[in-house]
Amino acid sequence: MSAIETRRDQMFPKLSSAEIDRLRRFGREQHYPAGDALFVTGDVSPGMYILVSGSVEVRRHDPLGHLAPITTQDAGEFVAEVGQLSGRAALVDVVAVSDLDTLLIPSENLRALLIAEAELGDRIMRALILRRVALVETGAGGPVLIGPALSGDMIRLENFLSRNAYPHQVLDPAQDRDAATLVEQYDAKAADLPLSVCPNGSVLKNPSEAELARSLGMTRIDQPGRTYDVAVIGAGPGGLSTAVYAASEGLSVIVLESLAFGGQAGASARIENYLGFPIGIPGQVLTGRAFVQAQKFGVDIVIPSEVVKLDPARSPLGLKLSDGRCVHARTAVVASGARYRRPDIPHLREFEGHGVWYWASPIEARLCQRQEIILVGGGNSAGQAAVFLRNFAAKVWILVRGPSLAESMSRYLIDRIEATENIEVLPETEIVSVSGSAERQLERVRWRHKPTGKETEKPIRNIFLMIGADPATGWLQGSGVALDQKQFIRTGTSDQAQKAGAGGNSDRRLPLESSVPGVFAVGDVRSGSVKRVGGAIGEGAAVVAQLHTVLSDAAIETRRR
């Protein structure tokens, strides 16, 4: 059953006349005659509409021109979803069924309402989140991806949109007549697929994630000349934690993320050792809540936006993006986390996206139905992925370099793996070769048991590599930010940070501050950090007090001398 069917009362709460009167101070009255559209799919919605009298029809309108009713809303209800918190494009059409009187609350006032009116704000926020869930379920309002459902590029774009909780549809031209017609109309060759048909009418041929995001308005910066109090690089648990706590304390914050919110934690099928969630929680759900929470407090989040250079010589700091834009901020928090590590296996890169994966989501899981698969890694992420994938795969082989899982995996995961019939752990074992078809689809894998030298080859079409990660700090080269031998960011008053300091008094360095004054590091990217979701969130919260110290005028003047 859909979210609308199971949680209608929470998705469409009705406000009383007295409650509407309390909210009038946040908005202005707007009248629409019957038949007029309040907004249509792809338009930037002006905010949340409270229906004072009359009714509207909410319609699904996909880029191929198909229309379908979603629901009707009446007086006392409100029209909005999560996108209206940050003034993003509407994902539905809303049309007046009868003459309509509304109270329009602009996006900035909607955020103020959620904070000022706590009880009402909770009801409204819950509805906004559930409405986005329903839109994601149906794919309403997002792009239509047209191409072979199991192709590597289709999965790449699906992953990007899914991990950013952006609605979309997938149509296979071999199965859908409209999709096949569009492929013919654009004379699309195999290399052009998938086509991405966007709500603004544009049709992109096998776009990059950045190209697709630009067409959807995801990378818009509303005030490009603004100087923020804090720029956060990375939207994993540490970065989102910093954003939420800093913005809730009145600081202006922008978050720049190269791929998707949540980082590696967001790709985790299940997190069970995070405080307060005794039955566990999917990583995307946990970080998705933080993503919405940051928007509630007015954080500007730009995804995908890759930071390629930090200019600490500027005042304020300059952050150059890969698309040529520059963002300025008085302080910066580096929470860029880590990049998945690739083992040194010949021809491995040829099969990335075609049987070689670095995370395990439902999209990859559907490729593993009734197959034998390999998972490489002995950490918690590997354990969570194995337990998740065992529900799809016929057999999960876990290859571990060490003698057992005990050195690197939590006990509860080891116990669960040992109790699962279709998971088998192969210690002291490594992949030595991979091979596949001319279409770059992985087909066979050979591995070796190191103590005996015995090699085994099997027909395997999917490998999941979870062998740790390297810090995402390459973009900091030449910035003056001191790194340790493994390229993690040094913070505090370590001898190495002092020696590499770019000005200022090193003995005044704050605990989470790098060698460059005003530039901080939290989470996995920081040298000496605990590589856990809880640790990153804690550091993200702790750094806010240190940001306040630096942002005080007296402190800035002292540190810049």
C-alpha positions as CSV (number, residue, x, y, z in Angstrom):
1,M,0.0,0.0,0.0
2,S,1.2,3.5,-0.7
3,A,2.1,6.1,1.9
4,I,-1.1,8.1,0.9
5,E,-3.3,5.0,1.7
6,T,-1.6,4.1,5.0
7,R,-0.9,7.6,6.5
8,R,-3.5,9.9,4.9
9,D,-4.4,11.6,8.2
10,Q,-0.8,12.5,8.9
11,M,-0.1,13.6,5.3
12,F,-3.2,15.8,5.0
13,P,-4.0,17.2,8.5
14,K,-6.7,19.8,8.7
15,L,-6.1,23.1,10.5
16,S,-8.9,24.8,12.5
17,S,-10.0,28.3,11.8
18,A,-8.3,29.4,15.0
19,E,-5.0,27.8,13.9
20,I,-5.2,29.4,10.5
21,D,-5.7,32.8,12.2
22,R,-2.6,32.2,14.2
23,L,-0.6,31.7,11.0
24,R,-1.8,34.8,9.2
25,R,1.1,36.8,10.4
26,F,3.4,34.6,8.4
27,G,1.7,35.0,5.0
28,R,-0.6,37.0,2.7
29,E,-4.0,36.4,1.2
30,Q,-4.2,35.1,-2.4
31,H,-7.3,34.5,-4.4
32,Y,-7.7,32.1,-7.4
33,P,-10.7,31.6,-9.7
34,A,-11.8,28.1,-10.5
35,G,-9.5,26.5,-13.1
36,D,-6.4,28.6,-12.3
37,A,-3.2,26.8,-11.4
38,L,-1.5,27.8,-8.2
39,F,1.7,26.3,-9.7
40,V,2.7,23.5,-12.1
41,T,5.4,20.9,-12.2
42,G,8.8,22.4,-12.7
43,D,7.9,25.9,-11.6
44,V,9.5,27.3,-8.5
45,S,6.7,27.2,-5.9
46,P,6.3,30.5,-4.0
47,G,5.8,28.6,-0.7
48,M,3.0,26.8,1.3
49,Y,-0.6,27.6,0.5
50,I,-3.2,27.2,3.3
51,L,-6.7,26.7,1.8
52,V,-9.1,29.1,3.6
53,S,-12.1,28.3,1.3
54,G,-12.5,26.2,-1.8
55,S,-10.6,23.1,-2.9
56,V,-7.8,22.1,-5.2
57,E,-6.8,19.1,-7.2
58,V,-3.2,17.9,-6.9
59,R,-2.1,16.2,-10.1
60,R,0.9,14.1,-11.2
61,H,2.3,15.5,-14.4
62,D,5.2,13.7,-15.9
63,P,7.6,15.1,-18.5
64,L,6.0,12.9,-21.2
65,G,2.8,14.8,-20.8
66,H,0.8,12.2,-18.8
67,L,-1.6,13.6,-16.2
68,A,-3.1,11.8,-13.3
69,P,-4.9,13.0,-10.1
70,I,-3.2,12.4,-6.9
71,T,-5.7,13.8,-4.4
72,T,-8.1,16.6,-3.7
73,Q,-7.5,19.0,-0.9
74,D,-10.2,21.1,0.8
75,A,-10.5,24.1,3.1
76,G,-8.3,23.9,6.2
77,E,-5.6,21.8,4.5
78,F,-2.3,23.1,3.2
79,V,-0.4,22.6,-0.1
80,A,3.3,22.0,0.1
81,E,6.0,19.4,0.4
82,V,9.7,19.4,1.5
83,G,10.9,21.2,-1.5
84,Q,9.0,24.3,-0.4
85,L,11.3,24.7,2.6
86,S,14.1,25.8,0.2
87,G,12.1,27.3,-2.6
88,R,12.8,24.4,-5.0
89,A,10.8,23.4,-8.1
90,A,7.3,22.0,-7.6
91,L,6.9,18.3,-8.3
92,V,3.1,18.4,-8.9
93,D,0.4,20.5,-10.6
94,V,-2.1,22.2,-8.2
95,V,-5.3,23.6,-9.8
96,A,-8.2,25.3,-8.2
97,V,-11.4,23.2,-8.4
98,S,-13.6,26.1,-7.2
99,D,-13.0,29.7,-6.4
100,L,-10.2,29.7,-3.9
101,D,-9.1,31.8,-1.0
102,T,-5.6,31.0,0.3
103,L,-3.0,32.2,2.7
104,L,0.4,32.0,1.0
105,I,3.3,31.6,3.3
106,P,6.7,32.1,1.5
107,S,9.5,29.7,2.0
108,E,11.5,31.9,4.4
109,N,8.4,32.5,6.5
110,L,7.5,28.8,6.4
111,R,10.8,28.0,8.1
112,A,10.1,30.7,10.7
113,L,6.6,29.2,11.3
114,L,8.0,25.7,11.9
115,I,10.2,27.1,14.6
116,A,7.8,29.7,16.2
117,E,4.8,27.4,16.3
118,A,6.2,24.2,17.7
119,E,3.1,22.0,17.9
120,L,1.7,23.1,14.6
121,G,5.1,23.1,13.1
122,D,5.6,19.4,14.0
123,R,2.3,18.5,12.3
124,I,3.2,20.4,9.2
125,M,6.8,19.1,9.0
126,R,5.6,15.5,9.4
127,A,3.2,16.0,6.5
128,L,5.8,17.6,4.3
129,I,8.2,14.7,4.8
130,L,5.5,12.0,4.2
131,R,4.4,13.8,1.0
132,R,7.9,13.6,-0.4
133,V,8.0,9.9,0.5
134,A,4.8,9.5,-1.5
135,L,6.2,11.4,-4.5
136,V,9.4,9.3,-4.4
137,E,7.2,6.1,-4.3
138,T,5.4,7.2,-7.5
139,G,8.2,9.1,-9.2
140,A,5.9,12.1,-9.5
141,G,7.4,15.4,-10.7
142,G,10.9,14.2,-11.4
143,P,12.7,13.2,-14.5
144,V,11.9,10.2,-16.6
145,L,14.9,8.0,-17.3
146,I,14.6,6.1,-20.6
147,G,16.9,3.2,-21.3
148,P,17.7,-0.5,-20.5
149,A,16.7,-1.0,-16.8
150,L,19.9,-2.9,-15.9
151,S,22.4,-0.8,-17.8
152,G,25.3,0.7,-15.8
153,D,24.5,4.3,-16.7
154,M,20.8,3.8,-15.8
155,I,21.8,2.5,-12.4
156,R,24.3,5.3,-11.9
157,L,21.6,8.0,-12.5
158,E,19.0,6.0,-10.5
159,N,21.4,5.8,-7.6
160,F,22.1,9.6,-7.7
161,L,18.4,10.5,-7.7
162,S,17.5,7.8,-5.1
163,R,20.2,8.8,-2.7
164,N,19.1,12.4,-2.9
165,A,15.4,11.4,-2.3
166,Y,14.5,12.9,-5.7
167,P,11.4,11.4,-7.5
168,H,12.0,9.8,-10.9
169,Q,10.6,7.1,-13.2
170,V,12.4,4.5,-15.2
171,L,11.1,3.3,-18.6
172,D,12.6,0.6,-20.7
173,P,12.1,1.3,-24.4
174,A,11.9,-2.5,-25.0
175,Q,8.8,-2.5,-22.8
176,D,7.2,0.9,-23.1
177,R,5.8,2.3,-26.4
178,D,6.2,6.0,-25.4
179,A,9.8,5.5,-24.3
180,A,10.6,3.7,-27.6
181,T,9.0,6.6,-29.6
182,L,11.1,9.1,-27.8
183,V,14.3,7.1,-28.4
184,E,13.4,7.1,-32.1
185,Q,12.5,10.8,-32.1
186,Y,15.9,11.8,-30.7
187,D,17.8,9.2,-32.9
188,A,19.4,8.0,-29.7
189,K,22.1,5.4,-30.1
190,A,23.1,2.9,-27.4
191,A,25.7,5.3,-26.0
192,D,23.1,8.1,-25.7
193,L,21.0,6.0,-23.2
194,P,19.6,6.6,-20.8
195,L,17.7,9.7,-22.0
196,S,16.7,11.9,-19.2
197,V,13.4,13.8,-19.9
198,C,13.2,16.6,-17.4
199,P,10.2,18.6,-16.1
200,N,11.5,21.7,-17.8
201,G,11.2,20.0,-21.2
202,S,14.8,19.4,-21.8
203,V,16.0,15.9,-22.9
204,L,19.5,15.0,-21.9
205,K,21.5,12.1,-23.5
206,N,23.2,10.0,-20.9
207,P,24.0,13.0,-18.7
208,S,26.5,13.2,-15.9
209,E,25.0,13.6,-12.4
210,A,26.0,17.3,-12.5
211,E,24.3,17.9,-15.9
212,L,21.1,16.2,-14.7
213,A,21.1,18.2,-11.4
214,R,21.6,21.5,-13.2
215,S,18.5,20.8,-15.4
216,L,16.5,19.9,-12.2
217,G,17.6,23.1,-10.4
218,M,19.3,21.2,-7.6
219,T,22.6,23.1,-7.8
220,R,21.1,26.6,-7.7
221,I,22.6,29.1,-5.3
222,D,20.0,31.7,-4.6
223,Q,22.4,34.4,-3.4
224,P,25.6,33.9,-5.3
225,G,27.3,37.0,-3.9
226,R,26.5,36.2,-0.3
227,T,29.3,35.7,2.3
228,Y,28.2,32.9,4.7
229,D,29.3,32.5,8.3
230,V,30.0,28.9,7.6
231,A,30.7,26.8,4.5
232,V,30.5,23.1,5.1
233,I,32.2,20.8,2.6
234,G,30.4,17.5,2.7
235,A,26.9,16.4,3.6
236,G,27.6,13.2,5.5
237,P,26.7,12.8,9.2
238,G,29.4,15.2,10.3
239,G,28.6,17.9,7.8
240,L,24.9,17.8,8.3
241,S,25.4,17.8,12.1
242,T,27.5,21.0,11.8
243,A,24.9,22.6,9.5
244,V,21.9,21.8,11.8
245,Y,23.6,23.0,15.0
246,A,25.2,26.1,13.4
247,A,22.0,27.2,11.6
248,S,19.8,26.6,14.7
249,E,22.1,29.0,16.6
250,G,21.6,31.7,14.0
251,L,24.6,31.3,11.7
252,S,24.2,31.5,7.9
253,V,25.4,28.1,6.5
254,I,25.9,26.7,3.0
255,V,26.6,23.0,2.5
256,L,28.5,21.8,-0.6
257,E,28.4,18.1,-1.5
258,S,29.8,16.4,-4.5
259,L,27.3,13.5,-4.9
260,A,24.5,12.9,-2.4
261,F,23.6,13.7,1.2
262,G,24.5,11.1,3.8
263,G,28.0,10.1,2.6
264,Q,28.9,6.5,3.3
265,A,26.5,6.3,6.1
266,G,23.7,7.2,3.8
267,A,24.5,4.2,1.7
268,S,24.3,1.8,4.7
269,A,21.4,-0.6,4.5
270,R,21.0,-0.6,8.3
271,I,22.7,1.1,11.3
272,E,22.1,-0.6,14.5
273,N,24.7,0.8,16.9
274,Y,23.7,4.4,16.8
275,L,22.3,5.6,20.1
276,G,18.5,5.8,20.4
277,F,17.7,3.3,17.6
278,P,17.5,-0.1,19.2
279,I,15.8,-1.7,16.2
280,G,18.2,0.0,13.8
281,I,17.6,2.5,11.0
282,P,18.6,2.6,7.3
283,G,21.4,5.1,6.8
284,Q,19.5,7.1,4.2
285,V,16.5,7.5,6.6
286,L,18.8,8.7,9.4
287,T,20.7,11.2,7.2
288,G,17.6,12.1,5.2
289,R,16.0,13.4,8.4
290,A,19.1,15.5,9.1
291,F,19.0,16.8,5.5
292,V,15.4,18.0,6.0
293,Q,16.2,19.3,9.5
294,A,19.0,21.5,8.0
295,Q,16.6,23.0,5.5
296,K,14.1,23.7,8.3
297,F,16.8,26.0,9.9
298,G,17.5,27.7,6.6
299,V,20.7,26.0,5.4
300,D,21.5,26.3,1.7
301,I,22.4,22.9,0.4
302,V,23.9,22.5,-3.1
303,I,24.1,19.0,-4.5
304,P,26.1,18.0,-6.5
305,S,28.7,20.7,-6.1
306,E,32.4,19.7,-6.0
307,V,34.8,21.9,-4.2
308,V,38.1,21.8,-6.1
309,K,40.1,24.5,-4.3
310,L,40.3,26.3,-1.0
311,D,41.8,29.8,-1.1
312,P,42.7,30.7,2.5
313,A,44.5,33.9,1.5
314,R,41.2,35.6,0.8
315,S,39.2,37.2,3.6
316,P,36.6,35.9,3.6
317,L,37.7,32.4,2.6
318,G,37.2,31.4,-1.1
319,L,35.9,28.0,-2.2
320,K,36.1,27.3,-5.9
321,L,33.7,24.9,-7.4
322,S,34.2,22.6,-10.4
323,D,31.7,24.5,-12.4
324,G,33.7,27.7,-12.0
325,R,31.6,29.3,-9.3
326,C,33.1,30.6,-6.1
327,V,31.5,30.6,-2.6
328,H,32.7,32.9,0.1
329,A,32.5,32.2,3.8
330,R,34.1,33.5,7.0
331,T,34.8,30.0,8.2
332,A,34.9,26.5,6.6
333,V,34.3,23.1,8.1
334,V,35.7,20.2,6.0
335,A,33.5,17.2,6.4
336,S,34.3,15.7,3.0
337,G,34.7,12.2,4.5
338,A,36.4,9.5,2.4
339,R,36.3,8.0,-1.0
340,Y,35.9,4.3,-1.5
341,R,39.1,2.4,-1.9
342,R,39.8,0.3,-5.0
343,P,41.9,-2.8,-4.6
344,D,44.7,-3.3,-7.1
345,I,43.0,-5.9,-9.4
346,P,43.7,-5.8,-13.2
347,H,40.7,-4.6,-15.3
348,L,38.6,-3.9,-12.2
349,R,37.7,-0.3,-13.3
350,E,36.4,-1.6,-16.6
351,F,33.5,-3.3,-14.7
352,E,32.6,-0.4,-12.3
353,G,28.9,0.2,-12.7
354,H,28.7,-3.1,-14.6
355,G,29.0,-5.6,-11.8
356,V,31.5,-3.9,-9.5
357,W,29.8,-1.8,-6.8
358,Y,31.0,0.2,-3.8
359,W,27.7,0.3,-1.8
360,A,24.6,-1.9,-1.6
361,S,21.2,-0.3,-2.1
362,P,17.9,-1.8,-3.3
363,I,18.9,-0.8,-6.8
364,E,22.0,-3.1,-6.8
365,A,20.2,-5.7,-4.8
366,R,17.7,-6.3,-7.5
367,L,20.6,-7.3,-9.8
368,C,21.5,-10.1,-7.4
369,Q,18.3,-12.1,-7.4
370,R,19.1,-15.8,-7.0
371,Q,22.8,-15.3,-7.9
372,E,26.0,-16.0,-6.1
373,I,27.8,-12.7,-5.2
374,I,31.1,-11.6,-3.6
375,L,31.5,-9.0,-0.9
376,V,35.0,-7.9,-0.1
377,G,35.6,-6.4,3.3
378,G,35.6,-7.1,7.0
379,G,34.2,-3.9,8.6
380,N,30.7,-3.0,9.8
381,S,29.7,-1.6,6.4
382,A,30.5,-4.9,4.8
383,G,28.7,-6.8,7.5
384,Q,25.5,-4.7,7.1
385,A,25.7,-5.1,3.4
386,A,26.0,-8.9,3.6
387,V,23.1,-9.2,5.9
388,F,21.0,-7.0,3.6
389,L,22.0,-8.8,0.4
390,R,21.4,-12.3,1.7
391,N,17.7,-11.6,1.3
392,F,18.2,-11.4,-2.5
393,A,21.3,-13.4,-3.4
394,A,21.4,-17.2,-3.5
395,K,24.9,-17.1,-1.8
396,V,27.0,-14.3,-0.4
397,W,30.8,-15.0,-0.2
398,I,32.6,-12.6,2.2
399,L,36.3,-12.4,1.3
400,V,38.5,-11.1,4.2
401,R,42.2,-10.4,4.1
402,G,42.7,-11.1,7.8
403,P,42.2,-14.4,9.7
404,S,38.7,-13.6,10.9
405,L,36.0,-10.9,11.1
406,A,36.7,-10.3,14.8
407,E,39.5,-7.8,14.2
408,S,37.3,-5.2,12.5
409,M,33.5,-6.0,12.8
410,S,31.1,-5.6,15.7
411,R,30.2,-8.7,17.5
412,Y,26.4,-8.5,16.8
413,L,27.1,-8.5,13.1
414,I,29.4,-11.4,13.3
415,D,26.8,-13.4,15.2
416,R,24.2,-12.6,12.6
417,I,26.4,-13.6,9.7
418,E,27.4,-16.9,11.4
419,A,23.7,-17.7,11.9
420,T,22.9,-17.0,8.2
421,E,22.9,-20.1,6.0
422,N,23.6,-18.4,2.7
423,I,26.6,-16.3,3.9
424,E,30.0,-17.9,4.0
425,V,33.2,-16.1,5.2
426,L,36.5,-16.9,3.4
427,P,39.3,-15.6,5.6
428,E,42.8,-14.7,4.3
429,T,41.4,-14.7,0.8
430,E,41.7,-12.1,-2.0
431,I,40.4,-11.6,-5.6
432,V,43.2,-12.1,-8.1
433,S,41.3,-11.5,-11.4
434,V,38.0,-10.5,-13.0
435,S,36.7,-11.0,-16.5
436,G,33.6,-10.3,-18.5
437,S,31.8,-9.8,-21.7
438,A,32.5,-7.4,-24.6
439,E,29.7,-5.2,-23.2
440,R,31.8,-4.8,-20.1
441,Q,29.5,-6.9,-17.9
442,L,31.4,-8.8,-15.2
443,E,31.0,-12.5,-15.6
444,R,33.7,-14.4,-13.8
445,V,35.9,-13.9,-10.7
446,R,38.9,-15.8,-9.5
447,W,40.1,-15.6,-5.8
448,R,43.1,-17.1,-3.9
449,H,43.4,-18.4,-0.4
450,K,46.7,-16.9,0.6
451,P,48.0,-19.5,3.1
452,T,47.6,-22.4,0.7
453,G,47.8,-20.6,-2.6
454,K,44.6,-22.5,-3.8
455,E,42.6,-20.6,-6.4
456,T,38.9,-20.8,-7.1
457,E,37.0,-19.4,-10.1
458,K,33.3,-18.9,-10.2
459,P,30.7,-17.3,-12.5
460,I,30.0,-14.2,-10.6
461,R,28.2,-11.1,-12.0
462,N,28.3,-8.8,-9.0
463,I,31.1,-7.8,-6.6
464,F,30.6,-5.4,-3.7
465,L,33.9,-3.8,-2.5
466,M,33.9,-2.4,1.0
467,I,37.5,-2.4,2.0
468,G,37.7,1.0,3.7
469,A,38.2,4.4,2.2
470,D,40.8,7.1,1.7
471,P,40.3,10.7,2.9
472,A,38.8,13.0,0.3
473,T,41.5,15.7,0.7
474,G,43.1,15.9,-2.7
475,W,41.4,19.3,-3.4
476,L,43.3,20.8,-0.4
477,Q,46.7,20.5,-2.0
478,G,48.4,23.9,-1.9
479,S,46.0,25.3,0.6
480,G,48.3,25.2,3.6
481,V,46.0,22.7,5.4
482,A,48.3,20.2,7.1
483,L,47.7,16.5,6.4
484,D,49.1,13.5,8.1
485,Q,51.0,10.6,6.3
486,K,47.7,9.1,5.3
487,Q,46.3,12.4,4.0
488,F,43.9,13.0,6.8
489,I,43.5,16.6,8.1
490,R,45.5,17.4,11.3
491,T,43.7,19.5,13.8
492,G,44.4,21.0,17.2
493,T,47.9,21.9,18.4
494,S,49.9,18.8,17.3
495,D,53.5,19.5,16.4
496,Q,52.9,18.8,12.8
497,A,49.9,21.2,12.6
498,Q,52.0,23.9,14.2
499,K,54.9,23.4,11.8
500,A,52.6,23.6,8.7
501,G,50.5,26.4,10.0
502,A,49.6,29.1,7.5
503,G,49.8,32.2,9.8
504,G,48.4,32.8,13.3
505,N,49.6,31.6,16.6
506,S,49.6,27.8,16.7
507,D,49.3,27.7,20.5
508,R,45.8,29.2,20.1
509,R,44.6,26.5,17.7
510,L,41.2,25.2,18.6
511,P,40.8,21.4,19.0
512,L,39.0,20.8,15.7
513,E,40.8,23.6,13.8
514,S,43.3,22.8,11.0
515,S,46.6,24.6,10.5
516,V,44.7,27.3,8.6
517,P,42.9,29.7,10.9
518,G,39.1,29.5,10.5
519,V,39.2,26.1,8.6
520,F,38.0,23.1,10.7
521,A,37.7,19.4,10.1
522,V,35.2,16.9,11.5
523,G,34.3,13.3,10.9
524,D,36.2,10.7,8.9
525,V,38.4,13.2,7.1
526,R,40.0,14.3,10.4
527,S,43.2,12.7,11.6
528,G,42.6,10.7,14.7
529,S,38.8,10.7,14.5
530,V,36.7,7.7,15.5
531,K,35.3,6.4,12.2
532,R,31.7,6.0,13.3
533,V,28.5,7.7,12.5
534,G,28.1,8.8,16.2
535,G,31.6,10.2,16.3
536,A,31.1,12.3,13.2
537,I,27.8,13.7,14.5
538,G,29.4,14.5,17.8
539,E,32.3,16.3,16.2
540,G,29.9,18.2,13.9
541,A,28.0,19.5,16.9
542,A,31.2,20.2,18.9
543,V,32.8,22.3,16.2
544,V,29.9,24.9,16.3
545,A,31.1,26.4,19.7
546,Q,34.6,26.7,18.1
547,L,33.1,28.5,15.1
548,H,31.5,31.0,17.3
549,T,34.9,31.7,18.9
550,V,36.5,32.4,15.5
551,L,33.5,34.4,14.3
552,S,33.6,36.9,17.1
553,D,35.1,40.1,15.7
554,A,37.8,40.3,18.4
555,A,38.9,36.7,17.7
556,I,39.1,37.2,14.0
557,E,41.2,40.3,14.3
558,T,43.6,38.7,16.8
559,R,44.0,35.6,14.6
560,R,44.5,37.5,11.3
561,R,47.4,39.6,12.7
